[in-house]
Amino acid sequence: MGKGFKMSVRVTYEHELGLLNQDLMEMAHMVERAIEQTFTAFEDQDFQMAEDIIKGDRTVNDMERAIEARCLSLILRQQPVAGDLRQVSTALKVVTDLERIGDHASDIAELILRIKSDHAYHIVKHLPAMAAAAGKMVHDAIEAFINRDLDAAVSIIKRDDEVDNLFNQVKTDVIQLLRVSPDQADQGIDLLMVAKYLERIGDHAVNVCEWTQFSRTGALKNVRIM
């Protein structure tokens, strides 16, 4: 096999890897926008925006399948090794977490349509802070992944404790709400579900950071894989 052929194969591979990274960035930013729009819709009681978020989740799902297909094509046709294989493997894992974040944004949008109550966003005291913390985690996790920033990924993982603590405070808020206003039981449960989806969104942001670490080091949760 000639040197020119090998170089041609490498150029083709790098081109396809570049397309994969473009698709990943597009999907990541779509998910990030969905999170931002979800809480704009919640705070402003913008039900049309909530419906648009739910419809947009189908596009995110389609992108996940397209990226998975591109990853599998790269593995089967180019048979990457070492760092290249880590990069493609990371993409396969990250798209799953991005898709789940998009799903949870859609889940929250569905709850917004069900609650349909003025000032619902502020009924539970710590919910806005939790939404802001989880949304910032997603934004920063995506930036760390795109930039392959190991230090940022480590720092963001530690911030999941803040989201978990806020979730516990939201649960306390909801219990207090039910004691004072038992007639708002349905709404309180729906708001607690919003908080649960936020907690899961934080978990998926952590996963993105852990896969960012893997792409740089070959280790996951401090265990060497490749």
Phi and psi in degrees as GROMACS dihedral restraints (atoms count N, CA, C in turn):
[ dihedral_restraints ]
;  ai    aj    ak    al  type     phi  dphi    fc
    3     4     5     6     1   -72.7    20    10
    4     5     6     7     1   159.5    20    10
    6     7     8     9     1   -62.5    20    10
    7     8     9    10     1   -38.1    20    10
    9    10    11    12     1   -63.4    20    10
   10    11    12    13     1   -38.4    20    10
   12    13    14    15     1   -65.5    20    10
   13    14    15    16     1   -44.3    20    10
   15    16    17    18     1   -60.5    20    10
   16    17    18    19     1   -41.3    20    10
   18    19    20    21     1   -64.6    20    10
   19    20    21    22     1   -38.4    20    10
   21    22    23    24     1   -65.1    20    10
   22    23    24    25     1   -42.1    20    10
   24    25    26    27     1   -61.8    20    10
   25    26    27    28     1   -42.7    20    10
   27    28    29    30     1   -64.8    20    10
   28    29    30    31     1   -41.5    20    10
   30    31    32    33     1   -63.1    20    10
   31    32    33    34     1   -42.8    20    10
   33    34    35    36     1   -61.7    20    10
   34    35    36    37     1   -44.1    20    10
   36    37    38    39     1   -62.3    20    10
   37    38    39    40     1   -46.8    20    10
   39    40    41    42     1   -63.8    20    10
   40    41    42    43     1   -34.8    20    10
   42    43    44    45     1   -64.8    20    10
   43    44    45    46     1   -45.7    20    10
   45    46    47    48     1   -67.3    20    10
   46    47    48    49     1   -35.2    20    10
   48    49    50    51     1   -65.7    20    10
   49    50    51    52     1   -37.3    20    10
   51    52    53    54     1   -63.1    20    10
   52    53    54    55     1   -41.0    20    10
   54    55    56    57     1   -64.5    20    10
   55    56    57    58     1   -39.0    20    10
   57    58    59    60     1   -61.0    20    10
   58    59    60    61     1   -45.8    20    10
   60    61    62    63     1   -64.5    20    10
   61    62    63    64     1   -36.8    20    10
   63    64    65    66     1   -62.3    20    10
   64    65    66    67     1   -44.8    20    10
   66    67    68    69     1   -62.2    20    10
   67    68    69    70     1   -42.5    20    10
   69    70    71    72     1   -60.9    20    10
   70    71    72    73     1   -44.7    20    10
   72    73    74    75     1   -64.3    20    10
   73    74    75    76     1   -40.1    20    10
   75    76    77    78     1   -63.7    20    10
   76    77    78    79     1   -44.6    20    10
   78    79    80    81     1   -64.9    20    10
   79    80    81    82     1   -42.6    20    10
   81    82    83    84     1   -60.3    20    10
   82    83    84    85     1   -44.0    20    10
   84    85    86    87     1   -71.5    20    10
   85    86    87    88     1   -31.2    20    10
   87    88    89    90     1   -63.0    20    10
   88    89    90    91     1   -43.5    20    10
   90    91    92    93     1   -66.1    20    10
   91    92    93    94     1   -41.9    20    10
   93    94    95    96     1   -61.4    20    10
   94    95    96    97     1   -42.6    20    10
   96    97    98    99     1   -63.7    20    10
   97    98    99   100     1   -38.5    20    10
   99   100   101   102     1   -61.4    20    10
  100   101   102   103     1   -41.7    20    10
  102   103   104   105     1   -62.6    20    10
  103   104   105   106     1   -47.2    20    10
  105   106   107   108     1   -60.7    20    10
  106   107   108   109     1   -44.9    20    10
  108   109   110   111     1   -68.1    20    10
  109   110   111   112     1   -32.1    20    10
  111   112   113   114     1   -58.5    20    10
  112   113   114   115     1   -45.2    20    10
  114   115   116   117     1   -85.1    20    10
  115   116   117   118     1   -19.6    20    10
  117   118   119   120     1   -66.4    20    10
  118   119   120   121     1   -45.5    20    10
  120   121   122   123     1   -62.6    20    10
  121   122   123   124     1   -39.2    20    10
  123   124   125   126     1   -66.8    20    10
  124   125   126   127     1   -49.1    20    10
  126   127   128   129     1   -67.7    20    10
  127   128   129   130     1   -39.3    20    10
  129   130   131   132     1   -90.2    20    10
  130   131   132   133     1    -2.4    20    10
  132   133   134   135     1    53.3    20    10
  133   134   135   136     1    46.6    20    10
  135   136   137   138     1   -93.8    20    10
  136   137   138   139     1    93.2    20    10
  138   139   140   141     1   -73.7    20    10
  139   140   141   142     1   -28.3    20    10
  141   142   143   144     1   -66.2    20    10
  142   143   144   145     1   -40.7    20    10
  144   145   146   147     1   -63.9    20    10
  145   146   147   148     1   -39.2    20    10
  147   148   149   150     1   -61.3    20    10
  148   149   150   151     1   -42.7    20    10
  150   151   152   153     1   -64.6    20    10
  151   152   153   154     1   -37.6    20    10
  153   154   155   156     1   -65.4    20    10
  154   155   156   157     1   -36.5    20    10
  156   157   158   159     1   -63.1    20    10
  157   158   159   160     1   -43.2    20    10
  159   160   161   162     1   -62.9    20    10
  160   161   162   163     1   -44.1    20    10
  162   163   164   165     1   -64.9    20    10
  163   164   165   166     1   -38.4    20    10
  165   166   167   168     1   -66.7    20    10
  166   167   168   169     1   -20.6    20    10
  168   169   170   171     1   -63.8    20    10
  169   170   171   172     1   -27.4    20    10
  171   172   173   174     1   -64.2    20    10
  172   173   174   175     1   -37.0    20    10
  174   175   176   177     1   -65.4    20    10
  175   176   177   178     1   -41.5    20    10
  177   178   179   180     1   -60.6    20    10
  178   179   180   181     1   -43.7    20    10
  180   181   182   183     1   -62.1    20    10
  181   182   183   184     1   -41.0    20    10
  183   184   185   186     1   -64.1    20    10
  184   185   186   187     1   -38.5    20    10
  186   187   188   189     1   -67.0    20    10
  187   188   189   190     1   -38.1    20    10
  189   190   191   192     1   -58.1    20    10
  190   191   192   193     1   -47.1    20    10
  192   193   194   195     1   -64.2    20    10
  193   194   195   196     1   -39.6    20    10
  195   196   197   198     1   -65.7    20    10
  196   197   198   199     1   -41.3    20    10
  198   199   200   201     1   -68.3    20    10
  199   200   201   202     1   -41.1    20    10
  201   202   203   204     1   -59.3    20    10
  202   203   204   205     1   -42.6    20    10
  204   205   206   207     1   -63.4    20    10
  205   206   207   208     1   -40.4    20    10
  207   208   209   210     1   -65.7    20    10
  208   209   210   211     1   -40.7    20    10
  210   211   212   213     1   -62.1    20    10
  211   212   213   214     1   -48.2    20    10
  213   214   215   216     1   -64.2    20    10
  214   215   216   217     1   -36.3    20    10
  216   217   218   219     1   -63.5    20    10
  217   218   219   220     1   -43.1    20    10
  219   220   221   222     1   -62.5    20    10
  220   221   222   223     1   -42.8    20    10
  222   223   224   225     1   -65.7    20    10
  223   224   225   226     1   -44.1    20    10
  225   226   227   228     1   -73.3    20    10
  226   227   228   229     1   -39.8    20    10
  228   229   230   231     1   -89.1    20    10
  229   230   231   232     1   -36.0    20    10
  231   232   233   234     1  -100.3    20    10
  232   233   234   235     1   -18.5    20    10
  234   235   236   237     1    46.3    20    10
  235   236   237   238     1    59.9    20    10
  237   238   239   240     1   -67.9    20    10
  238   239   240   241     1   153.8    20    10
  240   241   242   243     1  -129.2    20    10
  241   242   243   244     1   166.8    20    10
  243   244   245   246     1    52.6    20    10
  244   245   246   247     1  -127.7    20    10
  246   247   248   249     1   -61.3    20    10
  247   248   249   250     1   -35.6    20    10
  249   250   251   252     1   -65.0    20    10
  250   251   252   253     1   -41.7    20    10
  252   253   254   255     1   -66.2    20    10
  253   254   255   256     1   -38.5    20    10
  255   256   257   258     1   -60.5    20    10
  256   257   258   259     1   -41.0    20    10
  258   259   260   261     1   -64.8    20    10
  259   260   261   262     1   -43.6    20    10
  261   262   263   264     1   -69.5    20    10
  262   263   264   265     1   -41.4    20    10
  264   265   266   267     1   -62.2    20    10
  265   266   267   268     1   -40.2    20    10
  267   268   269   270     1   -60.9    20    10
  268   269   270   271     1   -43.4    20    10
  270   271   272   273     1   -59.8    20    10
  271   272   273   274     1   -41.5    20    10
  273   274   275   276     1   -60.2    20    10
  274   275   276   277     1   -38.3    20    10
  276   277   278   279     1   -78.4    20    10
  277   278   279   280     1   -42.4    20    10
  279   280   281   282     1   -64.2    20    10
  280   281   282   283     1   -38.0    20    10
  282   283   284   285     1   -62.2    20    10
  283   284   285   286     1   -32.0    20    10
  285   286   287   288     1   -64.6    20    10
  286   287   288   289     1   -44.6    20    10
  288   289   290   291     1   -67.8    20    10
  289   290   291   292     1   -38.3    20    10
  291   292   293   294     1   -63.0    20    10
  292   293   294   295     1   -41.6    20    10
  294   295   296   297     1   -63.6    20    10
  295   296   297   298     1   -38.8    20    10
  297   298   299   300     1   -67.8    20    10
  298   299   300   301     1   -37.4    20    10
  300   301   302   303     1   -61.5    20    10
  301   302   303   304     1   -44.0    20    10
  303   304   305   306     1   -61.5    20    10
  304   305   306   307     1   -39.9    20    10
  306   307   308   309     1   -59.8    20    10
  307   308   309   310     1   -43.8    20    10
  309   310   311   312     1   -69.3    20    10
  310   311   312   313     1   -33.4    20    10
  312   313   314   315     1   -61.1    20    10
  313   314   315   316     1   -42.7    20    10
  315   316   317   318     1   -65.9    20    10
  316   317   318   319     1   -39.0    20    10
  318   319   320   321     1   -59.9    20    10
  319   320   321   322     1   -43.1    20    10
  321   322   323   324     1   -66.2    20    10
  322   323   324   325     1   -39.9    20    10
  324   325   326   327     1   -60.8    20    10
  325   326   327   328     1   -39.0    20    10
  327   328   329   330     1   -64.2    20    10
  328   329   330   331     1   -37.3    20    10
  330   331   332   333     1   -67.7    20    10
  331   332   333   334     1   -36.4    20    10
  333   334   335   336     1   -58.6    20    10
  334   335   336   337     1   -43.4    20    10
  336   337   338   339     1   -67.4    20    10
  337   338   339   340     1   -30.3    20    10
  339   340   341   342     1   -78.2    20    10
  340   341   342   343     1   -39.3    20    10
  342   343   344   345     1   -68.9    20    10
  343   344   345   346     1   -51.9    20    10
  345   346   347   348     1    38.7    20    10
  346   347   348   349     1    63.0    20    10
  348   349   350   351     1  -136.4    20    10
  349   350   351   352     1   132.1    20    10
  351   352   353   354     1   -60.1    20    10
  352   353   354   355     1   136.6    20    10
  354   355   356   357     1    66.5    20    10
  355   356   357   358     1    15.0    20    10
  357   358   359   360     1   -58.8    20    10
  358   359   360   361     1   -33.9    20    10
  360   361   362   363     1   -60.0    20    10
  361   362   363   364     1   -28.8    20    10
  363   364   365   366     1  -106.9    20    10
  364   365   366   367     1     2.6    20    10
  366   367   368   369     1   -64.4    20    10
  367   368   369   370     1   -41.6    20    10
  369   370   371   372     1   -96.3    20    10
  370   371   372   373     1   113.1    20    10
  372   373   374   375     1   -51.3    20    10
  373   374   375   376     1   -47.2    20    10
  375   376   377   378     1   -92.3    20    10
  376   377   378   379     1     0.4    20    10
  378   379   380   381     1   -64.9    20    10
  379   380   381   382     1   -45.2    20    10
  381   382   383   384     1   -59.1    20    10
  382   383   384   385     1   -39.8    20    10
  384   385   386   387     1   -65.2    20    10
  385   386   387   388     1   -38.4    20    10
  387   388   389   390     1   -66.7    20    10
  388   389   390   391     1   -41.7    20    10
  390   391   392   393     1   -60.7    20    10
  391   392   393   394     1   -43.4    20    10
  393   394   395   396     1   -64.6    20    10
  394   395   396   397     1   -43.1    20    10
  396   397   398   399     1   -65.6    20    10
  397   398   399   400     1   -43.9    20    10
  399   400   401   402     1   -67.8    20    10
  400   401   402   403     1   -41.8    20    10
  402   403   404   405     1   -61.9    20    10
  403   404   405   406     1   -40.5    20    10
  405   406   407   408     1   -66.7    20    10
  406   407   408   409     1   -37.5    20    10
  408   409   410   411     1   -60.8    20    10
  409   410   411   412     1   -44.1    20    10
  411   412   413   414     1   -62.3    20    10
  412   413   414   415     1   -48.1    20    10
  414   415   416   417     1   -56.7    20    10
  415   416   417   418     1   -49.5    20    10
  417   418   419   420     1   -71.1    20    10
  418   419   420   421     1   -34.7    20    10
  420   421   422   423     1   -64.9    20    10
  421   422   423   424     1   -40.1    20    10
  423   424   425   426     1   -65.7    20    10
  424   425   426   427     1   -43.2    20    10
  426   427   428   429     1   -62.3    20    10
  427   428   429   430     1   -43.0    20    10
  429   430   431   432     1   -63.0    20    10
  430   431   432   433     1   -40.1    20    10
  432   433   434   435     1   -66.2    20    10
  433   434   435   436     1   -47.6    20    10
  435   436   437   438     1   -61.7    20    10
  436   437   438   439     1   -40.4    20    10
  438   439   440   441     1   -88.1    20    10
  439   440   441   442     1    -3.7    20    10
  441   442   443   444     1    52.7    20    10
  442   443   444   445     1    45.8    20    10
  444   445   446   447     1   -92.4    20    10
  445   446   447   448     1   100.0    20    10
  447   448   449   450     1   -65.9    20    10
  448   449   450   451     1   -43.5    20    10
  450   451   452   453     1   -62.7    20    10
  451   452   453   454     1   -43.0    20    10
  453   454   455   456     1   -63.5    20    10
  454   455   456   457     1   -41.2    20    10
  456   457   458   459     1   -60.0    20    10
  457   458   459   460     1   -43.7    20    10
  459   460   461   462     1   -62.3    20    10
  460   461   462   463     1   -42.7    20    10
  462   463   464   465     1   -65.5    20    10
  463   464   465   466     1   -40.9    20    10
  465   466   467   468     1   -67.1    20    10
  466   467   468   469     1   -38.6    20    10
  468   469   470   471     1   -56.1    20    10
  469   470   471   472     1   -40.9    20    10
  471   472   473   474     1   -64.9    20    10
  472   473   474   475     1   -25.5    20    10
  474   475   476   477     1   -74.8    20    10
  475   476   477   478     1    -8.2    20    10
  477   478   479   480     1   -63.9    20    10
  478   479   480   481     1   -27.5    20    10
  480   481   482   483     1   -61.1    20    10
  481   482   483   484     1   -35.8    20    10
  483   484   485   486     1   -63.6    20    10
  484   485   486   487     1   -44.5    20    10
  486   487   488   489     1   -64.2    20    10
  487   488   489   490     1   -41.8    20    10
  489   490   491   492     1   -63.6    20    10
  490   491   492   493     1   -41.3    20    10
  492   493   494   495     1   -64.4    20    10
  493   494   495   496     1   -39.9    20    10
  495   496   497   498     1   -66.2    20    10
  496   497   498   499     1   -35.0    20    10
  498   499   500   501     1   -61.2    20    10
  499   500   501   502     1   -43.1    20    10
  501   502   503   504     1   -63.1    20    10
  502   503   504   505     1   -37.2    20    10
  504   505   506   507     1   -68.5    20    10
  505   506   507   508     1   -37.4    20    10
  507   508   509   510     1   -62.6    20    10
  508   509   510   511     1   -42.2    20    10
  510   511   512   513     1   -59.0    20    10
  511   512   513   514     1   -41.8    20    10
  513   514   515   516     1   -64.2    20    10
  514   515   516   517     1   -41.0    20    10
  516   517   518   519     1   -59.6    20    10
  517   518   519   520     1   -44.1    20    10
  519   520   521   522     1   -66.4    20    10
  520   521   522   523     1   -40.8    20    10
  522   523   524   525     1   -59.7    20    10
  523   524   525   526     1   -43.1    20    10
  525   526   527   528     1   -64.6    20    10
  526   527   528   529     1   -40.2    20    10
  528   529   530   531     1   -60.1    20    10
  529   530   531   532     1   -43.8    20    10
  531   532   533   534     1   -67.6    20    10
  532   533   534   535     1   -31.6    20    10
  534   535   536   537     1   -69.2    20    10
  535   536   537   538     1   -42.7    20    10
  537   538   539   540     1   -79.4    20    10
  538   539   540   541     1   -40.0    20    10
  540   541   542   543     1  -131.2    20    10
  541   542   543   544     1    75.3    20    10
  543   544   545   546     1   -60.1    20    10
  544   545   546   547     1   -20.7    20    10
  546   547   548   549     1   -70.3    20    10
  547   548   549   550     1   -12.8    20    10
  549   550   551   552     1  -100.1    20    10
  550   551   552   553     1    24.1    20    10
  552   553   554   555     1   -58.6    20    10
  553   554   555   556     1   -47.7    20    10
  555   556   557   558     1   -60.6    20    10
  556   557   558   559     1   -44.5    20    10
  558   559   560   561     1   -65.1    20    10
  559   560   561   562     1   -40.5    20    10
  561   562   563   564     1   -61.8    20    10
  562   563   564   565     1   -41.2    20    10
  564   565   566   567     1   -65.8    20    10
  565   566   567   568     1   -41.1    20    10
  567   568   569   570     1   -62.4    20    10
  568   569   570   571     1   -40.9    20    10
  570   571   572   573     1   -67.8    20    10
  571   572   573   574     1   -34.3    20    10
  573   574   575   576     1   -65.7    20    10
  574   575   576   577     1   -36.1    20    10
  576   577   578   579     1   -65.0    20    10
  577   578   579   580     1   -38.0    20    10
  579   580   581   582     1   -57.6    20    10
  580   581   582   583     1   -46.2    20    10
  582   583   584   585     1   -62.8    20    10
  583   584   585   586     1   -38.6    20    10
  585   586   587   588     1   -63.5    20    10
  586   587   588   589     1   -41.2    20    10
  588   589   590   591     1   -64.2    20    10
  589   590   591   592     1   -37.0    20    10
  591   592   593   594     1   -63.3    20    10
  592   593   594   595     1   -41.0    20    10
  594   595   596   597     1   -62.1    20    10
  595   596   597   598     1   -39.9    20    10
  597   598   599   600     1   -68.2    20    10
  598   599   600   601     1   -37.3    20    10
  600   601   602   603     1   -59.5    20    10
  601   602   603   604     1   -42.5    20    10
  603   604   605   606     1   -60.3    20    10
  604   605   606   607     1   -41.0    20    10
  606   607   608   609     1   -61.8    20    10
  607   608   609   610     1   -41.3    20    10
  609   610   611   612     1   -69.9    20    10
  610   611   612   613     1   -32.4    20    10
  612   613   614   615     1   -63.4    20    10
  613   614   615   616     1   -39.3    20    10
  615   616   617   618     1   -61.0    20    10
  616   617   618   619     1   -43.8    20    10
  618   619   620   621     1   -59.0    20    10
  619   620   621   622     1   -42.7    20    10
  621   622   623   624     1   -59.1    20    10
  622   623   624   625     1   -41.5    20    10
  624   625   626   627     1   -66.3    20    10
  625   626   627   628     1   -39.8    20    10
  627   628   629   630     1   -66.3    20    10
  628   629   630   631     1   -36.3    20    10
  630   631   632   633     1   -72.3    20    10
  631   632   633   634     1   -28.3    20    10
  633   634   635   636     1   -63.5    20    10
  634   635   636   637     1   -43.5    20    10
  636   637   638   639     1   -60.1    20    10
  637   638   639   640     1   -44.5    20    10
  639   640   641   642     1   -60.4    20    10
  640   641   642   643     1   -41.3    20    10
  642   643   644   645     1   -62.9    20    10
  643   644   645   646     1   -28.2    20    10
  645   646   647   648     1   -90.5    20    10
  646   647   648   649     1   -33.9    20    10
  648   649   650   651     1  -115.5    20    10
  649   650   651   652     1   -20.0    20    10
  651   652   653   654     1    80.1    20    10
  652   653   654   655     1     5.7    20    10
  654   655   656   657     1  -116.0    20    10
  655   656   657   658     1   145.0    20    10
  657   658   659   660     1  -127.2    20    10
  658   659   660   661     1   124.0    20    10
  660   661   662   663     1    53.3    20    10
  661   662   663   664     1    42.3    20    10
  663   664   665   666     1    67.7    20    10
  664   665   666   667     1    13.1    20    10
  666   667   668   669     1  -110.5    20    10
  667   668   669   670     1   122.7    20    10
  669   670   671   672     1   -69.0    20    10
  670   671   672   673     1   125.7    20    10
  672   673   674   675     1  -110.2    20    10
  673   674   675   676     1   -48.2    20    10
